Amino acid sequence: MFSRFQGFYNSIKLLADLSVLVAAFWAAYFTRFYSGLPHESIPPLQDTLTSLAMVLIVFPVTFRQANLYTTNRARSHIGEVFEIFKATLFATLLLVAVRYFVSERYSRMTIAIFMVYAFVGVSGVRLAFRAAFNSLRRRGFNLKTILVVGAGELGQRVIETIDEHRELGFTVTGVLTRKPEKVGTVVRGAKVVGLIAEVDAVLDATPVDQVIIALPMDDQALVKPLMEKLAQRTVDVKVVPDLYQYRTLRSGLEEFGGLPIISLQGAPLHGWNVVLKRAFDVAFSLLSLVVASPVLALIALAVKLTSRGPVLYRQERMGMDGRTFEMLKFRTMSVDAEEEGAQMASPYDPRRTWVGTFLRRSSLDELPQLFNVLIGEMSLVGPRPERPVFIEEFKKQIPRYHLRHMVKAGLTGWAQVNGLRGQTSMQKRIEYDLYYIENWSLLLDLKIVLRTAFGGFLSKNAY
């Protein structure tokens, strides 16, 4: 039921967005050519319709990548408007790029006006949705009542989740427990109304639309007699499996030949997302190498003239699926720096050359990794790769550390642009890396790349 309501709600938002985009497009068209603004000629109708078709493809896809079709009650009104602005801007830039390669016969002014209209229109409709749902909820309109069986950690999480998604119209009216001392108490804002064995009496006294069974594995013996009682009633029954403790990345319910399968851990990127991310990596790394080629040449010359040894330093790192590769960097230390074994970098490291000190402080020593990105060993954005010699120790010390190897290592990452570089908390760094993997989108990649370009290379923790 939850997924059906969620899907229905999201389909309404999609249809509303499509309607707003069509209206904004034609409003921009008439503003540009029929409001008195100077123009040379009106483009052919076929080209205009082609642009509209592209709008109706590019914008919904971009909005979906920006998570504008997922429910997020924690996001504020201002936060949602800001996310819509970013997605609209990115979609417009993508539209201009695609339109340019398809045909040059389009009005740039029309697209600029359309972007403003689309942003205002979509934001207005989303805010109207929020206001309407808030009003309906305050009036208690069309609420579905739920009885949660289980007052433990799993049951409390169910109550929290329902509360976080109030726009779906569900409310918890009671909780059942197996512990008599809990009856009459309140958990997560919901009252414990009786014991599990008293489910018939509770439902007779207060009928509900749905019963959600959220019992831990230790209490599974209670499920069979409970289901026998519920089978005599017309109430909807849902079961939440006690598997959350084993959840890692991209968990969810899958179906294989009609057989439901619970996925506890899966690849975070698959299908078209892999293609999109790789295309972004290739295009951006190639462009960056061309633009930065004079800088690369000057740095190479400076390294060569100021110390003996090779210009580039090749270091074994671990990337996706635990595979190792040789990561490229401009050499910043003397050639005999690791004669006594691998060491973590530290402030004022005496092994550095004077040019190397500058390169590390500015992170310019990392630029050759654009070649690693271009050939597919790394990605522009992702968890920073570590040396295999340190990883085994990290795995023992930090839970879920290994999950960062489910994606390609990155030249920059969410942790790095938030200041977690050098000798900062590895635990905190992993939290940021896993947040990035869980919430990946092209917009997030672009945001991280831009933050890196505009100041992300410079950090007090870079050495």
C-alpha positions in Angstrom: 0.0 0.0 0.0 2.8 2.4 0.9 4.4 1.9 -2.5 1.1 2.4 -4.3 0.4 5.6 -2.5 4.0 6.8 -3.1 3.8 5.9 -6.8 0.5 7.6 -7.1 1.7 10.8 -5.4 4.9 10.9 -7.5 2.9 10.4 -10.7 0.7 13.4 -9.8 3.9 15.5 -9.3 5.3 14.3 -12.7 2.0 15.1 -14.5 1.9 18.5 -12.8 5.5 19.2 -13.8 4.9 18.2 -17.4 1.9 20.5 -17.5 3.9 23.4 -16.0 6.7 22.8 -18.5 4.4 22.9 -21.5 2.7 26.1 -20.2 6.1 27.7 -19.4 7.5 26.8 -22.8 4.6 28.4 -24.7 4.5 31.4 -22.4 8.2 31.9 -23.1 7.6 31.5 -26.8 4.8 34.1 -26.9 6.7 36.5 -24.6 9.7 36.3 -26.9 8.0 36.7 -30.3 4.6 38.3 -29.6 5.1 40.7 -26.7 6.9 43.5 -28.6 10.5 42.3 -27.9 12.7 42.9 -30.8 13.5 39.8 -32.9 14.7 39.0 -36.4 12.4 36.1 -37.4 10.1 33.5 -35.8 11.7 30.0 -36.0 9.9 27.3 -37.9 7.2 25.5 -36.0 8.9 22.2 -36.5 12.0 23.4 -34.7 9.9 24.8 -31.9 8.1 21.5 -31.4 11.4 19.7 -31.4 12.6 22.0 -28.6 9.4 21.3 -26.6 9.9 17.6 -27.0 13.4 17.8 -25.7 12.2 19.9 -22.7 9.7 17.1 -21.9 12.5 14.6 -21.9 15.4 16.4 -20.4 13.6 18.2 -17.5 11.8 15.2 -16.0 14.9 13.0 -16.2 17.0 15.8 -14.5 14.3 16.3 -11.9 14.4 12.6 -11.2 18.2 12.6 -10.9 17.9 15.5 -8.4 15.5 13.3 -6.3 12.6 15.7 -6.8 10.2 12.7 -7.2 11.1 11.2 -3.9 9.4 12.0 -0.6 11.5 14.0 1.8 9.5 15.5 4.6 12.7 16.7 6.3 13.4 19.0 3.3 12.1 22.5 4.1 10.1 24.7 1.7 13.2 26.8 1.0 15.3 23.7 0.6 12.9 22.2 -2.0 12.8 25.5 -4.0 16.6 25.6 -4.0 16.8 22.0 -5.3 14.3 22.9 -8.0 16.4 25.9 -9.0 19.6 23.8 -9.3 17.8 21.1 -11.3 16.2 23.7 -13.6 19.5 25.4 -14.2 21.3 22.1 -14.9 18.4 20.9 -17.2 18.5 24.1 -19.1 22.2 23.9 -19.7 21.8 20.3 -20.8 19.0 21.3 -23.1 21.1 24.0 -24.7 23.9 21.5 -25.3 21.6 18.9 -26.8 19.8 21.5 -28.9 23.0 22.8 -30.3 24.1 19.4 -31.6 20.7 18.6 -33.0 20.3 22.0 -34.7 21.4 25.6 -34.3 18.0 27.0 -35.2 16.6 27.9 -31.9 16.1 31.0 -29.8 18.4 31.3 -26.9 16.3 34.1 -25.5 13.2 31.9 -25.5 15.1 29.2 -23.6 16.3 31.8 -21.0 12.8 33.1 -20.5 11.5 29.5 -20.3 14.0 28.7 -17.6 12.6 31.5 -15.4 9.0 30.6 -16.1 9.7 26.9 -15.5 11.4 27.5 -12.2 8.7 29.8 -10.9 5.9 27.5 -12.1 7.3 24.2 -10.8 8.2 25.8 -7.4 4.7 27.3 -7.2 3.0 24.0 -7.9 5.2 22.1 -5.4 4.6 24.7 -2.7 0.8 24.5 -3.5 1.0 20.7 -3.1 2.6 21.1 0.3 0.0 23.6 1.4 -2.8 21.4 0.2 -1.5 18.2 1.9 -0.9 20.1 5.1 -4.4 21.4 5.1 -5.9 18.0 4.4 -3.8 16.4 7.2 -4.8 19.1 9.7 -8.4 18.3 8.9 -7.8 14.5 9.3 -9.1 14.0 5.7 -8.8 10.5 4.2 -6.3 9.2 6.9 -5.5 5.4 6.9 -5.2 4.1 10.5 -2.5 1.6 11.4 -1.9 -0.7 14.3 1.8 -1.6 14.8 2.5 -5.0 16.3 5.9 -4.6 18.1 7.1 -1.9 20.4 10.8 -2.7 20.1 13.4 -1.0 17.9 11.9 -2.3 14.6 8.4 -1.2 15.6 9.7 2.2 16.6 11.4 2.6 13.2 8.1 1.8 11.5 6.4 4.5 13.5 9.1 7.0 12.7 8.9 6.2 9.0 5.2 6.6 8.9 5.5 10.0 10.7 8.1 11.2 8.3 5.8 10.5 5.3 2.6 12.1 6.6 1.8 13.3 3.1 0.8 9.6 2.3 -2.1 9.9 4.7 -1.2 7.2 7.3 -1.4 7.5 11.1 -0.5 5.1 13.8 -3.4 4.7 16.3 -1.9 2.1 18.5 0.9 -0.3 19.3 0.9 -3.9 20.6 3.6 -5.4 22.7 4.5 -8.7 24.3 5.6 -7.0 27.6 2.8 -6.2 30.0 4.8 -3.4 31.7 4.8 -1.4 28.4 1.0 -1.3 28.1 -0.1 2.3 28.6 3.2 3.9 27.8 4.0 5.9 24.7 6.7 5.0 22.1 7.6 7.5 19.4 4.4 9.4 20.0 2.1 6.3 19.6 0.3 4.7 22.6 0.9 1.1 23.5 -2.7 -0.1 23.7 -2.4 -3.8 24.6 -0.6 -7.1 24.4 -0.1 -9.0 21.1 -2.3 -11.8 22.4 -5.1 -9.2 22.8 -5.2 -8.3 19.1 -8.8 -9.4 18.7 -10.1 -7.3 21.6 -8.0 -4.3 20.4 -9.4 -4.5 16.9 -12.9 -4.9 18.1 -12.6 -1.8 20.2 -10.8 0.3 17.7 -10.9 -0.9 14.1 -8.0 0.0 11.8 -7.3 -0.1 8.1 -4.0 -1.9 8.4 -1.9 -4.0 10.7 1.9 -3.9 10.4 3.8 -6.7 12.1 7.3 -5.5 13.1 8.6 -8.1 15.4 12.3 -9.0 15.9 13.6 -12.5 15.0 13.5 -13.6 18.6 9.7 -13.1 18.6 8.9 -15.0 15.4 7.1 -17.7 17.4 4.4 -15.1 18.1 3.7 -14.5 14.4 1.9 -17.8 13.6 -0.9 -17.5 16.2 -1.1 -13.7 15.4 -1.6 -14.4 11.7 -4.3 -17.1 12.5 -6.3 -14.4 14.3 -5.8 -11.7 11.6 -6.8 -14.2 8.9 -10.3 -14.1 10.3 -10.5 -10.3 9.6 -10.6 -8.1 6.5 -7.9 -5.8 7.7 -4.8 -5.3 5.5 -1.7 -7.0 7.0 1.9 -6.1 6.3 5.1 -7.6 7.7 8.4 -5.7 8.1 11.2 -8.3 8.2 13.8 -7.9 11.0 16.7 -7.5 8.5 17.4 -3.8 8.9 20.4 -4.5 11.1 22.0 -6.2 8.1 21.2 -3.4 5.6 24.2 -1.7 3.9 23.9 -0.1 0.5 20.9 0.1 -1.9 18.8 -2.4 0.0 15.3 -3.1 -1.1 12.7 -5.6 -2.4 13.3 -7.3 -5.7 11.4 -9.8 -7.7 12.8 -12.7 -9.7 10.3 -14.9 -11.6 7.5 -14.0 -9.2 9.7 -14.8 -6.2 10.1 -11.8 -3.8 13.7 -11.4 -2.8 15.0 -8.9 -0.1 18.2 -7.3 -1.2 20.4 -6.3 1.8 23.4 -5.1 -0.2 23.7 -4.2 -3.9 25.6 -2.2 -6.4 24.8 1.5 -6.0 25.2 2.3 -9.7 23.6 0.2 -12.5 22.0 0.5 -15.9 21.9 3.9 -17.4 23.4 5.5 -14.3 26.7 3.7 -15.1 26.6 5.0 -18.7 25.8 8.6 -17.6 28.5 8.7 -15.0 31.1 7.3 -17.4 30.1 9.8 -20.1 30.4 12.6 -17.6 33.9 11.3 -16.6 35.2 11.0 -20.1 33.8 14.4 -21.3 35.0 16.3 -18.2 38.4 14.7 -17.9 39.2 15.1 -21.6 38.1 18.8 -21.5 40.1 19.3 -18.3 43.3 17.8 -19.8 43.0 20.0 -22.8 42.5 23.2 -20.7 45.1 22.3 -18.1 47.8 21.1 -20.5 49.9 24.3 -20.2 49.8 24.0 -16.4 50.6 20.3 -16.5 53.7 21.0 -18.7 54.9 23.8 -16.4 54.6 21.6 -13.3 56.3 18.7 -15.1 59.2 21.0 -16.0 59.4 22.4 -12.4 59.6 18.9 -10.9 62.2 17.7 -13.4 64.5 20.8 -12.9 64.4 20.9 -9.1 65.0 17.2 -8.1 66.4 14.1 -9.5 64.0 11.3 -10.5 60.9 10.8 -12.6 58.2 13.5 -13.1 55.3 11.2 -12.3 55.0 9.0 -9.3 53.0 5.7 -9.7 51.5 4.4 -6.5 49.4 1.3 -6.0 45.9 2.1 -4.8 42.7 0.0 -4.4 39.6 0.9 -6.4 36.3 -0.6 -7.3 35.6 -4.2 -6.3 39.0 -4.3 -4.5 41.0 -4.2 -7.7 44.3 -2.4 -7.6 45.6 0.1 -10.1 48.5 2.5 -10.4 47.4 6.0 -9.5 49.4 8.8 -11.1 50.6 11.9 -9.3 53.3 14.5 -9.8 56.3 13.4 -7.7 56.4 15.6 -4.6 59.1 13.6 -2.5 62.6 12.5 -3.0 63.1 9.2 -4.9 64.1 7.4 -1.7 61.2 8.6 0.4 59.8 5.1 1.1 62.9 3.0 1.5 61.8 2.2 5.0 58.3 1.3 3.9 54.9 3.0 3.3 54.0 5.9 5.6 51.0 8.1 5.8 51.5 11.7 4.7 51.9 14.2 7.6 52.3 18.0 8.0 55.9 19.3 7.4 56.9 15.9 6.0 60.8 16.2 5.6 60.6 13.8 2.6 59.0 16.5 0.4 60.8 18.6 -2.1 60.2 22.4 -2.0 58.2 22.2 -5.2 56.4 19.2 -3.8 55.3 21.2 -0.8 53.6 23.7 -3.0 52.0 21.0 -5.2 50.6 19.2 -2.2 49.3 22.4 -0.5 47.5 23.3 -3.8 46.6 19.7 -4.6 48.0 20.2 -8.1 50.0 17.0 -7.7 46.7 15.2 -8.2 46.1 16.5 -11.7 47.7 13.5 -13.6 44.8 11.4 -12.2 42.7 12.9 -14.9 44.4 10.2 -17.1 43.3 7.5 -14.6 39.8 8.9 -15.0 40.0 9.0 -18.8 41.0 5.3 -19.1 38.4 4.2 -16.6 40.5 3.3 -13.6 39.0 6.1 -11.6 36.0 8.5 -11.7 36.0 12.2 -11.3 34.0 11.9 -8.1 34.0 9.1 -5.6 35.8 7.9 -2.4 39.5 8.7 -2.5 41.5 5.5 -3.1 43.8 4.2 -0.3 46.9 2.1 -0.4 46.3 -1.7 0.0 48.9 -1.8 2.8 46.6 0.4 5.0 43.2 -0.9 3.9 43.3 -4.2 5.8 43.8 -2.2 9.1 41.0 0.2 8.2 38.6 -2.7 7.6 39.3 -4.0 11.1 38.8 -0.6 12.7 36.0 1.0 10.8 32.6 -0.8 10.2 31.4 -0.7 6.6 34.7 0.6 5.3 34.7 -2.0 2.5 31.5 -0.6 1.0 33.4 2.4 -0.4 34.9 -0.1 -2.9 31.5 -0.7 -4.5 32.1 2.3 -6.8 35.1 3.7 -8.6 37.6 5.7 -6.6 37.4 9.4 -7.3 39.8 12.3 -8.0 37.7 14.3 -5.6 34.8 13.4 -3.3 32.1 14.5 -1.0 34.4 14.1 2.0 37.2 16.1 0.4 35.1 19.1 -0.4 33.8 19.1 3.2 37.4 19.4 4.5 38.0 15.8 5.4 41.5 15.4 4.0 44.9 14.4 5.4 44.9 13.4 9.0 41.2 14.0 9.7 38.8 11.4 11.1 38.7 8.3 8.9 35.4 7.4 10.5 33.8 10.7 9.5 35.3 10.4 6.0 33.7 7.0 5.5 30.3 8.5 6.6 30.6 11.1 3.9 31.7 8.6 1.3 28.7 6.3 2.1 26.4 9.3 2.0 27.7 10.1 -1.5 27.2 6.5 -2.7 23.7 6.3 -1.3 22.6 9.7 -2.7 24.5 9.7 -6.0 23.2 11.8 -8.9 24.8 13.6 -11.8 23.8 16.9 -10.1 25.7 15.8 -6.9 28.7 15.0 -9.1 28.6 18.3 -10.8 28.2 20.1 -7.4 31.3 18.3 -6.1 33.4 19.1 -9.2 32.4 22.8 -9.1 33.2 23.0 -5.3 36.5 21.4 -6.0 37.3 23.7 -8.9 36.4 26.8 -6.9 38.4 26.2 -3.7 38.2 22.5 -3.1 41.8 22.0 -4.1 42.9 24.4 -1.4 42.6 22.9 2.1 44.4 23.4 5.4 44.5 19.6 5.7 46.2 19.1 2.3 49.8 18.1 2.7 
